[in-house]
Structure formats: structure tokens, C-alpha cells
Amino acid sequence: SHAALMRKTVEYKVAATTLSGVLIFDGEALGEQPGLVLIPNWMGINEPNLMQAELVANMGYVVFVADMYGKSVRPKTSDEAGKAAGAVKSDRALMRARAQAALANLLSASKKYSAALDVSHLGAIGFCFGGTSALELARSGAKISGVVSFHGGLDAPSPYDVSKVHAAFLALHGADDPYVPAADVLGFQTEMRANKFDWELVSYGGAVHSFTDVDAKAKGQAEFNPKVASRAYARMQQFYNELFGLH
């Protein structure tokens, strides 16, 4: 990771729940950088996911890693992660509120810690469960330019005010992902078309769930795919460069 990258723990509240996110930024950045809310996979805030966030920050972003569960909830096993993610996934209003709080804290924490954030260029990305959450942040009407889901769930069970949606959508999907039903992939495309959003769905042949997750080793189910991960990150960069007018 870049020598100048800094991590700052940021505590905040949503309703009665205290959350603890992490701001990651280059303390020696030359000029302002776009900002991203990054929502990690179902394991939440842990060292592998913070390292993934540093990888993204090194691409030229101020990154706020969202806590979607609460300060006291740090899953250690997939069972614990499943319970924590399930509780949020089944309550889309809660998911949206916590994702919106992360966006607010990207702004306030960047100011507090003098991160070189360009407040006119904001987006959100997420991985697996985090991809689902990032899409919900866009659906909530958050003032972001775009949102990227990496191998996230694509369903939209809760209604939302289409007229308030500002963001462009990019869904980066493993064509053989066993956890995202074909009906949800089709439903996402139908939703995007019906609402005339700026959207794109990229389906990577041979990729399953968790293709960017270096620790994913469940063959044929959730598995790291370095070639596809590299393509997906490059597509994310291209997407934001276009939205933000950067080259």
C-alpha cells in the first residue's frame, strides 16, 4: 500500500446504533480527489476488507468504509456474517439509512482530517452484500454521481422515488454467480430500462461470486478471479473518469 495512505476511525450514530467506519486517504495527495463510499462484503470491517479499500484509495480516491452493522458487530465466521448481513438485507430502509450515514461521514470526516476531497465528485461502490447496499444508496436518492456493484445482489424488493435518483448504475456481475438468480439479473435490467436510468451491466464469463475477494476459495461458488478482478477495477475507473470528467 501507498506510504502516504492514512486510516482514521470514525464513530457515528444511526438511530440508536453506534457505528464505526474508516476514512482512508492519501495524506500527500496533490490536489483534490473524488470520494467514494465503500461498502464491504458481508464480513464487514476487517483487515482484508480495509486492505481492499486501500487498493481502491490508491487508484486516486478518498474512501469511507461504511459500517453497516454497528460498532459491536464484527463477524468472525460466515455464519455470523450471514446473520448480520441478513438483518440489514431484510430491512432496505435500514440499509439505505446506514449507507446514507456513511456518505454524510465521508464528507464530515474528510473535512475533520483535512483529506483532499473533491465534494463535487462523489460515488459509491460495494462488494457482494456491499454491492447490494451501494445500489440501495443510489435508489435512496443520495447525491452521488454513480454507483458500482461488484458481484452484488441485484434485487430491489422495496419501492423508491424514481424521480429523486441522481446516480448512474454499473453492475459488475459474474456470469456464473450461483448466488444471484437469473430472475434478479433480468429484474435489474427491467428496473433500469423502465426508469430510463443511465445504467450498464457487465457479465463476466467464467466468474462466480466474490471474484474480487482474494480470500474467496469456494470453487465454482465464491472464488477469486484475478483476471476478472483486474478488468472490473479498470471498468470502475473508466466509469468514474467519465462521470467526473477526469482523464
C-alpha positions, -999 to +999 in steps of 0.1 A: +000+000+000+010+036-006+032+050+022+011+082+025-022+064+030-039+072+063-066+054+082-089+073+106-116+055+126-149+075+126-177+068+151-212+080+142-248+071+150-278+060+130-309+060+153-298+042+185-269+023+169-233+034+172-213+026+140-176+028+134-164+034+099-129+041+085-117+070+064-088+061+041-070+088+022-036+099+008-022+124+032+001+137+005-024+139-024-016+166-050-050+183-055-084+172-045-096+136-052-130+122-058-147+105-029-162+070-026-183+053+000-171+017+000-194-009+015-175-041+022-187-077+018-207-095+044-177-098+067-179-060+073-150-040+086-120-063+089-084-062+078-088-079+044-116-055+035-096-025+047-067-036+025-092-038-004-103-003+004-066+008+004-063-007-031-092+015-042-078+046-024-045+041-042-064+045-075-069+081-066-099+083-042-108+094-007-126+063+006-150+060+035-155+023+045-191+020+058-200+001+089-234-015+081-238-035+113-228-014+143-195-009+162-201-041+184-208-064+154-176-077+137-183-111+122-156-137+126-173-166+107-196-169+077-225-178+100-220-146+120-217-126+087-248-143+073-269-132+103-255-097+104-260-092+066-294-109+066-307-085+093-298-055+072-307-070+038-342-078+050-347-041+060-340-020+030-349+012+048-323+005+074-298-004+047-304+029+029-302+049+062-268+034+071-254+038+036-266+075+036-249+080+070-216+067+055-219+092+027-225+120+052-194+109+072-173+108+040-179+145+038-176+154+075-146+132+083-128+144+052-132+179+065-122+170+100-090+151+089-081+175+061-084+148+034-082+164-001-118+155-010-135+170-041-170+172-029-184+177-064-172+142-074-188+115-052-198+079-058-203+046-040-190+011-046-197-022-028-187-059-028-212-088-026-236-077+003-219-043-001-228-041-038-265-046-029-261-018-003-244+005-028-273+001-053-298+009-025-278+040-017-284+052-053-320+042-051-324+062-019-318+094-039-283+101-025-264+129-042-238+108-058-228+107-095-226+069-098-226+036-081-207+004-088-217-031-075-191-058-076-207-092-076-236-078-055-273-088-052-294-071-079-329-074-065-349-043-055-377-055-031-385-021-017-402+008-036-383+041-040-389+075-055-375+072-090-376+110-096-350+115-069-324+091-083-293+110-094-268+083-100-256+062-129-255+025-123-227+000-131-233-037-121-202-059-125-215-094-123-201-129-125-220-147-153-218-180-133-226-165-099-248-191-082-260-166-055-276-141-079-306-157-096-311-152-133-345-137-124-328-110-104-304-102-132-333-098-156-353-079-130-324-054-126-323-048-163-361-044-164-359-019-135-332+001-151-349+003-185-383+011-171-369+040-152-347+052-180-316+053-158-280+056-170-270+020-165-247-008-175-245-045-166-212-062-173-214-100-171-180-117-168-178-152-184-164-179-161-167-157-130-187-167-099-194-148-067-167-128-049-144-126-079-125-096-064-121-112-030-085-126-027-096-149+002-125-165-017-117-201-024-150-219-027-146-235-061-175-228-085-193-207-059-173-178-044-139-177-059-112-150-066-106-145-103-076-122-107-081-116-144-118-106-139-110-086-108-084-066-129-110-060-156-137-050-131-115-024-114-104-010-147-141-007-157-149+011-124-121+036-131-134+042-167-169+047-153-159+073-127-134+090-150-162+096-175-187+107-148-163+130-131-148+143-164-113+130-154-087+115-178 
